[in-house]
Amino acid sequence: MNENINILVNKLVSELMQQAKNELAVLVNNMHNELINSNLQKKYYSLKEVSFITGLSVLALKGRYKRGTLAVVYEGQTPLIPSSEVDRLLTKLERQKTN
């Protein structure tokens, strides 16, 4: 009996987590679209901002620009990601999600 309850609880928690992830992805995507459509659109983003927008870790982003698959510019020693690269990366991630 307890085992059946545990299975049901685990299934429910898993479904709720998936639903929360989907809702968060929609929220972040909407926030990104609002940024793009606003007159205050930034031309460059920090790694933390791009991490928030894309859902990728800062370390994953660093790996991408070190491999040359993500363009960066530097303000002193601080890497900044152009907004065009953020858009390109989001498009690429969205295509991967649908495949």
N, CA, C and O atoms as CSV, one atom per row, in Angstrom:
chain,resi,resn,atom,element,x,y,z
A,1,MET,N,N,0.818,-1.193,0.000
A,1,MET,CA,C,0.000,0.000,0.000
A,1,MET,C,C,0.864,1.260,0.000
A,1,MET,O,O,0.661,2.158,-0.817
A,2,ASN,N,N,1.837,1.322,0.928
A,2,ASN,CA,C,2.736,2.473,0.979
A,2,ASN,C,C,3.523,2.630,-0.309
A,2,ASN,O,O,3.802,3.745,-0.749
A,3,GLU,N,N,3.875,1.510,-0.902
A,3,GLU,CA,C,4.637,1.552,-2.156
A,3,GLU,C,C,3.804,2.195,-3.264
A,3,GLU,O,O,4.321,2.993,-4.046
A,4,ASN,N,N,2.521,1.853,-3.334
A,4,ASN,CA,C,1.632,2.461,-4.336
A,4,ASN,C,C,1.487,3.955,-4.105
A,4,ASN,O,O,1.471,4.733,-5.059
A,5,ILE,N,N,1.382,4.359,-2.854
A,5,ILE,CA,C,1.276,5.791,-2.531
A,5,ILE,C,C,2.553,6.509,-2.937
A,5,ILE,O,O,2.496,7.599,-3.505
A,6,ASN,N,N,3.701,5.911,-2.654
A,6,ASN,CA,C,4.986,6.509,-3.037
A,6,ASN,C,C,5.098,6.663,-4.544
A,6,ASN,O,O,5.592,7.679,-5.033
A,7,ILE,N,N,4.646,5.669,-5.273
A,7,ILE,CA,C,4.687,5.727,-6.740
A,7,ILE,C,C,3.799,6.860,-7.240
A,7,ILE,O,O,4.196,7.624,-8.120
A,8,LEU,N,N,2.595,6.968,-6.675
A,8,LEU,CA,C,1.673,8.036,-7.082
A,8,LEU,C,C,2.230,9.417,-6.732
A,8,LEU,O,O,2.127,10.347,-7.531
A,9,VAL,N,N,2.814,9.551,-5.549
A,9,VAL,CA,C,3.396,10.824,-5.138
A,9,VAL,C,C,4.551,11.190,-6.053
A,9,VAL,O,O,4.653,12.339,-6.484
A,10,ASN,N,N,5.417,10.244,-6.357
A,10,ASN,CA,C,6.550,10.501,-7.254
A,10,ASN,C,C,6.080,10.909,-8.640
A,10,ASN,O,O,6.649,11.810,-9.257
A,11,LYS,N,N,5.044,10.247,-9.125
A,11,LYS,CA,C,4.502,10.577,-10.444
A,11,LYS,C,C,3.918,11.983,-10.433
A,11,LYS,O,O,4.142,12.753,-11.368
A,12,LEU,N,N,3.178,12.325,-9.394
A,12,LEU,CA,C,2.577,13.651,-9.278
A,12,LEU,C,C,3.647,14.732,-9.181
A,12,LEU,O,O,3.548,15.763,-9.846
A,13,VAL,N,N,4.654,14.509,-8.371
A,13,VAL,CA,C,5.746,15.477,-8.232
A,13,VAL,C,C,6.462,15.657,-9.558
A,13,VAL,O,O,6.791,16.781,-9.938
A,14,SER,N,N,6.705,14.571,-10.260
A,14,SER,CA,C,7.368,14.640,-11.564
A,14,SER,C,C,6.536,15.446,-12.561
A,14,SER,O,O,7.072,16.279,-13.291
A,15,GLU,N,N,5.237,15.200,-12.589
A,15,GLU,CA,C,4.358,15.939,-13.501
A,15,GLU,C,C,4.310,17.422,-13.148
A,15,GLU,O,O,4.319,18.276,-14.034
A,16,LEU,N,N,4.259,17.727,-11.850
A,16,LEU,CA,C,4.247,19.127,-11.416
A,16,LEU,C,C,5.556,19.831,-11.755
A,16,LEU,O,O,5.549,20.999,-12.145
A,17,MET,N,N,6.666,19.136,-11.610
A,17,MET,CA,C,7.974,19.713,-11.949
A,17,MET,C,C,8.047,20.003,-13.448
A,17,MET,O,O,8.548,21.053,-13.851
A,18,GLN,N,N,7.559,19.093,-14.264
A,18,GLN,CA,C,7.569,19.299,-15.710
A,18,GLN,C,C,6.682,20.481,-16.078
A,18,GLN,O,O,7.051,21.297,-16.923
A,19,GLN,N,N,5.532,20.575,-15.457
A,19,GLN,CA,C,4.629,21.687,-15.718
A,19,GLN,C,C,5.281,23.006,-15.306
A,19,GLN,O,O,5.174,24.000,-16.024
A,20,ALA,N,N,5.951,23.023,-14.160
A,20,ALA,CA,C,6.633,24.236,-13.696
A,20,ALA,C,C,7.760,24.621,-14.655
A,20,ALA,O,O,7.945,25.802,-14.946
A,21,LYS,N,N,8.514,23.637,-15.147
A,21,LYS,CA,C,9.579,23.920,-16.106
A,21,LYS,C,C,9.019,24.521,-17.384
A,21,LYS,O,O,9.578,25.473,-17.929
A,22,ASN,N,N,7.906,23.959,-17.860
A,22,ASN,CA,C,7.283,24.478,-19.084
A,22,ASN,C,C,6.790,25.907,-18.888
A,22,ASN,O,O,6.980,26.762,-19.753
A,23,GLU,N,N,6.156,26.159,-17.746
A,23,GLU,CA,C,5.659,27.500,-17.465
A,23,GLU,C,C,6.806,28.497,-17.327
A,23,GLU,O,O,6.694,29.635,-17.783
A,24,LEU,N,N,7.895,28.086,-16.709
A,24,LEU,CA,C,9.061,28.956,-16.569
A,24,LEU,C,C,9.675,29.260,-17.932
A,24,LEU,O,O,10.088,30.391,-18.191
A,25,ALA,N,N,9.737,28.258,-18.801
A,25,ALA,CA,C,10.282,28.474,-20.145
A,25,ALA,C,C,9.434,29.484,-20.910
A,25,ALA,O,O,9.970,30.345,-21.607
A,26,VAL,N,N,8.119,29.382,-20.784
A,26,VAL,CA,C,7.228,30.332,-21.455
A,26,VAL,C,C,7.433,31.727,-20.876
A,26,VAL,O,O,7.487,32.707,-21.618
A,27,LEU,N,N,7.546,31.818,-19.557
A,27,LEU,CA,C,7.749,33.106,-18.897
A,27,LEU,C,C,9.048,33.763,-19.351
A,27,LEU,O,O,9.062,34.948,-19.681
A,28,VAL,N,N,10.138,32.999,-19.367
A,28,VAL,CA,C,11.425,33.539,-19.794
A,28,VAL,C,C,11.371,33.951,-21.260
A,28,VAL,O,O,11.906,34.997,-21.628
A,29,ASN,N,N,10.736,33.149,-22.092
A,29,ASN,CA,C,10.617,33.475,-23.510
A,29,ASN,C,C,9.820,34.765,-23.696
A,29,ASN,O,O,10.187,35.614,-24.508
A,30,ASN,N,N,8.738,34.910,-22.948
A,30,ASN,CA,C,7.949,36.135,-23.033
A,30,ASN,C,C,8.735,37.341,-22.566
A,30,ASN,O,O,8.650,38.414,-23.163
A,31,MET,N,N,9.511,37.167,-21.486
A,31,MET,CA,C,10.336,38.269,-20.991
A,31,MET,C,C,11.368,38.669,-22.031
A,31,MET,O,O,11.629,39.853,-22.241
A,32,HIS,N,N,11.954,37.665,-22.681
A,32,HIS,CA,C,12.953,37.955,-23.712
A,32,HIS,C,C,12.305,38.696,-24.871
A,32,HIS,O,O,12.868,39.664,-25.383
A,33,ASN,N,N,11.131,38.251,-25.287
A,33,ASN,CA,C,10.439,38.914,-26.393
A,33,ASN,C,C,10.091,40.359,-26.038
A,33,ASN,O,O,10.178,41.247,-26.886
A,34,GLU,N,N,9.698,40.594,-24.792
A,34,GLU,CA,C,9.412,41.956,-24.355
A,34,GLU,C,C,10.668,42.831,-24.415
A,34,GLU,O,O,10.607,43.994,-24.814
A,35,LEU,N,N,11.794,42.262,-24.019
A,35,LEU,CA,C,13.057,43.010,-24.095
A,35,LEU,C,C,13.391,43.367,-25.537
A,35,LEU,O,O,13.804,44.489,-25.828
A,36,ILE,N,N,13.210,42.416,-26.425
A,36,ILE,CA,C,13.534,42.643,-27.833
A,36,ILE,C,C,12.618,43.704,-28.422
A,36,ILE,O,O,13.064,44.554,-29.193
A,37,ASN,N,N,11.350,43.659,-28.066
A,37,ASN,CA,C,10.383,44.573,-28.651
A,37,ASN,C,C,10.371,45.961,-28.011
A,37,ASN,O,O,9.776,46.893,-28.553
A,38,SER,N,N,11.020,46.095,-26.874
A,38,SER,CA,C,11.023,47.395,-26.206
A,38,SER,C,C,12.077,48.299,-26.824
A,38,SER,O,O,13.014,47.840,-27.478
A,39,ASN,N,N,11.901,49.588,-26.602
A,39,ASN,CA,C,12.884,50.553,-27.085
A,39,ASN,C,C,14.159,50.527,-26.259
A,39,ASN,O,O,15.168,51.114,-26.651
A,40,LEU,N,N,14.121,49.853,-25.127
A,40,LEU,CA,C,15.271,49.801,-24.236
A,40,LEU,C,C,16.127,48.561,-24.470
A,40,LEU,O,O,16.922,48.173,-23.614
A,41,GLN,N,N,15.959,47.951,-25.623
A,41,GLN,CA,C,16.697,46.726,-25.895
A,41,GLN,C,C,18.192,46.967,-25.757
A,41,GLN,O,O,18.753,47.933,-26.274
A,42,LYS,N,N,18.799,46.052,-25.041
A,42,LYS,CA,C,20.237,46.138,-24.850
A,42,LYS,C,C,20.943,45.624,-26.101
A,42,LYS,O,O,20.426,44.758,-26.806
A,43,LYS,N,N,22.100,46.154,-26.360
A,43,LYS,CA,C,22.897,45.667,-27.482
A,43,LYS,C,C,23.822,44.538,-27.054
A,43,LYS,O,O,24.219,43.707,-27.870
A,44,TYR,N,N,24.166,44.513,-25.758
A,44,TYR,CA,C,25.068,43.495,-25.231
A,44,TYR,C,C,24.553,43.010,-23.882
A,44,TYR,O,O,23.990,43.777,-23.100
A,45,TYR,N,N,24.757,41.722,-23.627
A,45,TYR,CA,C,24.308,41.110,-22.383
A,45,TYR,C,C,25.490,40.477,-21.657
A,45,TYR,O,O,26.434,39.997,-22.284
A,46,SER,N,N,25.426,40.484,-20.333
A,46,SER,CA,C,26.433,39.789,-19.535
A,46,SER,C,C,26.170,38.284,-19.608
A,46,SER,O,O,25.107,37.849,-20.051
A,47,LEU,N,N,27.144,37.505,-19.170
A,47,LEU,CA,C,26.968,36.052,-19.158
A,47,LEU,C,C,25.809,35.649,-18.249
A,47,LEU,O,O,25.048,34.741,-18.582
A,48,LYS,N,N,25.672,36.318,-17.104
A,48,LYS,CA,C,24.564,35.991,-16.194
A,48,LYS,C,C,23.215,36.282,-16.835
A,48,LYS,O,O,22.272,35.506,-16.677
A,49,GLU,N,N,23.116,37.385,-17.552
A,49,GLU,CA,C,21.858,37.711,-18.221
A,49,GLU,C,C,21.529,36.686,-19.299
A,49,GLU,O,O,20.385,36.244,-19.408
A,50,VAL,N,N,22.516,36.310,-20.090
A,50,VAL,CA,C,22.289,35.318,-21.147
A,50,VAL,C,C,21.950,33.966,-20.530
A,50,VAL,O,O,21.132,33.219,-21.068
A,51,SER,N,N,22.571,33.658,-19.414
A,51,SER,CA,C,22.256,32.423,-18.705
A,51,SER,C,C,20.795,32.416,-18.279
A,51,SER,O,O,20.113,31.402,-18.430
A,52,PHE,N,N,20.314,33.521,-17.756
A,52,PHE,CA,C,18.917,33.628,-17.342
A,52,PHE,C,C,17.976,33.528,-18.531
A,52,PHE,O,O,16.956,32.843,-18.462
A,53,ILE,N,N,18.312,34.206,-19.616
A,53,ILE,CA,C,17.454,34.236,-20.799
A,53,ILE,C,C,17.355,32.859,-21.456
A,53,ILE,O,O,16.272,32.430,-21.854
A,54,THR,N,N,18.497,32.168,-21.565
A,54,THR,CA,C,18.527,30.904,-22.302
A,54,THR,C,C,18.303,29.669,-21.441
A,54,THR,O,O,17.895,28.620,-21.940
A,55,GLY,N,N,18.570,29.800,-20.156
A,55,GLY,CA,C,18.482,28.632,-19.285
A,55,GLY,C,C,19.759,27.812,-19.274
A,55,GLY,O,O,19.821,26.775,-18.613
A,56,LEU,N,N,20.780,28.261,-19.996
A,56,LEU,CA,C,22.075,27.589,-19.986
A,56,LEU,C,C,22.911,28.127,-18.832
A,56,LEU,O,O,22.736,29.273,-18.417
A,57,SER,N,N,23.806,27.316,-18.319
A,57,SER,CA,C,24.660,27.784,-17.239
A,57,SER,C,C,25.729,28.727,-17.788
A,57,SER,O,O,26.034,28.717,-18.980
A,58,VAL,N,N,26.285,29.535,-16.900
A,58,VAL,CA,C,27.374,30.435,-17.288
A,58,VAL,C,C,28.548,29.617,-17.812
A,58,VAL,O,O,29.199,30.009,-18.781
A,59,LEU,N,N,28.817,28.481,-17.174
A,59,LEU,CA,C,29.913,27.621,-17.613
A,59,LEU,C,C,29.676,27.092,-19.030
A,59,LEU,O,O,30.612,27.012,-19.826
A,60,ALA,N,N,28.444,26.734,-19.343
A,60,ALA,CA,C,28.116,26.256,-20.692
A,60,ALA,C,C,28.325,27.373,-21.711
A,60,ALA,O,O,28.818,27.133,-22.813
A,61,LEU,N,N,27.948,28.591,-21.338
A,61,LEU,CA,C,28.144,29.730,-22.246
A,61,LEU,C,C,29.622,30.012,-22.459
A,61,LEU,O,O,30.045,30.303,-23.577
A,62,LYS,N,N,30.407,29.928,-21.397
A,62,LYS,CA,C,31.856,30.130,-21.521
A,62,LYS,C,C,32.452,29.085,-22.462
A,62,LYS,O,O,33.307,29.398,-23.291
A,63,GLY,N,N,31.999,27.860,-22.327
A,63,GLY,CA,C,32.485,26.799,-23.209
A,63,GLY,C,C,32.158,27.097,-24.665
A,63,GLY,O,O,32.975,26.851,-25.553
A,64,ARG,N,N,30.972,27.623,-24.908
A,64,ARG,CA,C,30.569,27.950,-26.282
A,64,ARG,C,C,31.434,29.057,-26.867
A,64,ARG,O,O,31.866,28.955,-28.015
A,65,TYR,N,N,31.698,30.117,-26.096
A,65,TYR,CA,C,32.503,31.175,-26.712
A,65,TYR,C,C,33.975,30.794,-26.779
A,65,TYR,O,O,34.688,31.300,-27.646
A,66,LYS,N,N,34.456,29.929,-25.903
A,66,LYS,CA,C,35.843,29.472,-26.000
A,66,LYS,C,C,36.034,28.549,-27.208
A,66,LYS,O,O,37.111,28.512,-27.804
A,67,ARG,N,N,34.967,27.796,-27.567
A,67,ARG,CA,C,35.026,26.931,-28.752
A,67,ARG,C,C,34.759,27.709,-30.037
A,67,ARG,O,O,34.926,27.183,-31.137
A,68,GLY,N,N,34.345,28.962,-29.888
A,68,GLY,CA,C,34.096,29.786,-31.066
A,68,GLY,C,C,32.701,29.636,-31.640
A,68,GLY,O,O,32.452,30.072,-32.764
A,69,THR,N,N,31.782,29.029,-30.895
A,69,THR,CA,C,30.415,28.861,-31.397
A,69,THR,C,C,29.472,29.948,-30.893
A,69,THR,O,O,28.287,29.949,-31.230
A,70,LEU,N,N,29.987,30.863,-30.097
A,70,LEU,CA,C,29.203,31.989,-29.588
A,70,LEU,C,C,30.107,33.222,-29.619
A,70,LEU,O,O,31.162,33.250,-28.986
A,71,ALA,N,N,29.679,34.228,-30.359
A,71,ALA,CA,C,30.484,35.441,-30.496
A,71,ALA,C,C,30.407,36.280,-29.220
A,71,ALA,O,O,29.340,36.420,-28.623
A,72,VAL,N,N,31.529,36.827,-28.815
A,72,VAL,CA,C,31.578,37.720,-27.662
A,72,VAL,C,C,32.421,38.939,-28.010
A,72,VAL,O,O,33.263,38.900,-28.908
A,73,VAL,N,N,32.179,40.003,-27.289
A,73,VAL,CA,C,33.039,41.182,-27.327
A,73,VAL,C,C,33.468,41.427,-25.890
A,73,VAL,O,O,32.828,40.946,-24.955
A,74,TYR,N,N,34.522,42.157,-25.718
A,74,TYR,CA,C,35.038,42.382,-24.377
A,74,TYR,C,C,34.992,43.857,-24.012
A,74,TYR,O,O,35.354,44.728,-24.803
A,75,GLU,N,N,34.537,44.111,-22.796
A,75,GLU,CA,C,34.650,45.422,-22.172
A,75,GLU,C,C,35.722,45.244,-21.109
A,75,GLU,O,O,35.449,44.783,-20.001
A,76,GLY,N,N,36.941,45.617,-21.464
A,76,GLY,CA,C,38.073,45.278,-20.598
A,76,GLY,C,C,38.262,43.774,-20.653
A,76,GLY,O,O,38.509,43.205,-21.716
A,77,GLN,N,N,38.145,43.134,-19.496
A,77,GLN,CA,C,38.270,41.674,-19.448
A,77,GLN,C,C,36.914,40.979,-19.325
A,77,GLN,O,O,36.850,39.754,-19.223
A,78,THR,N,N,35.843,41.749,-19.335
A,78,THR,CA,C,34.503,41.197,-19.174
A,78,THR,C,C,33.894,40.824,-20.523
A,78,THR,O,O,33.726,41.683,-21.389
A,79,PRO,N,N,33.563,39.538,-20.705
A,79,PRO,CA,C,32.927,39.133,-21.969
A,79,PRO,C,C,31.469,39.568,-21.998
A,79,PRO,O,O,30.747,39.413,-21.012
A,80,LEU,N,N,31.042,40.109,-23.126
A,80,LEU,CA,C,29.653,40.502,-23.342
A,80,LEU,C,C,29.150,39.829,-24.609
A,80,LEU,O,O,29.887,39.692,-25.585
A,81,ILE,N,N,27.892,39.412,-24.586
A,81,ILE,CA,C,27.298,38.713,-25.718
A,81,ILE,C,C,26.391,39.699,-26.468
A,81,ILE,O,O,25.483,40.279,-25.872
A,82,PRO,N,N,26.634,39.889,-27.772
A,82,PRO,CA,C,25.764,40.774,-28.558
A,82,PRO,C,C,24.337,40.225,-28.608
A,82,PRO,O,O,24.130,39.012,-28.595
A,83,SER,N,N,23.358,41.129,-28.663
A,83,SER,CA,C,21.955,40.701,-28.681
A,83,SER,C,C,21.657,39.812,-29.892
A,83,SER,O,O,20.814,38.919,-29.811
A,84,SER,N,N,22.335,40.051,-30.998
A,84,SER,CA,C,22.113,39.202,-32.179
A,84,SER,C,C,22.527,37.753,-31.906
A,84,SER,O,O,21.909,36.819,-32.417
A,85,GLU,N,N,23.572,37.576,-31.101
A,85,GLU,CA,C,24.013,36.223,-30.741
A,85,GLU,C,C,23.009,35.564,-29.790
A,85,GLU,O,O,22.765,34.361,-29.881
A,86,VAL,N,N,22.434,36.345,-28.888
A,86,VAL,CA,C,21.423,35.805,-27.979
A,86,VAL,C,C,20.226,35.323,-28.789
A,86,VAL,O,O,19.700,34.237,-28.545
A,87,ASP,N,N,19.799,36.134,-29.752
A,87,ASP,CA,C,18.671,35.740,-30.613
A,87,ASP,C,C,18.996,34.476,-31.394
A,87,ASP,O,O,18.163,33.575,-31.495
A,88,ARG,N,N,20.199,34.407,-31.944
A,88,ARG,CA,C,20.615,33.237,-32.715
A,88,ARG,C,C,20.637,31.993,-31.833
A,88,ARG,O,O,20.185,30.924,-32.243
A,89,LEU,N,N,21.165,32.139,-30.619
A,89,LEU,CA,C,21.245,31.017,-29.697
A,89,LEU,C,C,19.849,30.543,-29.288
A,89,LEU,O,O,19.599,29.339,-29.225
A,90,LEU,N,N,18.951,31.469,-29.014
A,90,LEU,CA,C,17.581,31.091,-28.657
A,90,LEU,C,C,16.885,30.363,-29.805
A,90,LEU,O,O,16.159,29.394,-29.583
A,91,THR,N,N,17.106,30.826,-31.015
A,91,THR,CA,C,16.523,30.163,-32.182
A,91,THR,C,C,17.064,28.743,-32.314
A,91,THR,O,O,16.313,27.808,-32.588
A,92,LYS,N,N,18.364,28.591,-32.119
A,92,LYS,CA,C,18.992,27.273,-32.209
A,92,LYS,C,C,18.453,26.336,-31.127
A,92,LYS,O,O,18.149,25.176,-31.404
A,93,LEU,N,N,18.334,26.834,-29.905
A,93,LEU,CA,C,17.825,26.013,-28.815
A,93,LEU,C,C,16.363,25.625,-29.051
A,93,LEU,O,O,15.958,24.503,-28.745
A,94,GLU,N,N,15.582,26.544,-29.590
A,94,GLU,CA,C,14.174,26.271,-29.879
A,94,GLU,C,C,14.043,25.185,-30.950
A,94,GLU,O,O,13.182,24.310,-30.850
A,95,ARG,N,N,14.908,25.244,-31.987
A,95,ARG,CA,C,14.892,24.203,-33.030
A,95,ARG,C,C,15.249,22.855,-32.450
A,95,ARG,O,O,14.646,21.843,-32.808
A,96,GLN,N,N,16.237,22.828,-31.543
A,96,GLN,CA,C,16.641,21.561,-30.924
A,96,GLN,C,C,15.509,20.996,-30.081
A,96,GLN,O,O,15.324,19.781,-30.017
A,97,LYS,N,N,14.752,21.873,-29.437
A,97,LYS,CA,C,13.649,21.429,-28.589
A,97,LYS,C,C,12.566,20.757,-29.410
A,97,LYS,O,O,11.960,19.787,-28.956
A,98,THR,N,N,12.311,21.260,-30.620
A,98,THR,CA,C,11.241,20.711,-31.445
A,98,THR,C,C,11.668,19.439,-32.168
A,98,THR,O,O,10.817,18.689,-32.646
A,99,ASN,N,N,12.957,19.187,-32.256
A,99,ASN,CA,C,13.431,17.964,-32.941
A,99,ASN,C,C,13.516,16.803,-32.019
A,99,ASN,O,O,13.894,15.709,-32.437
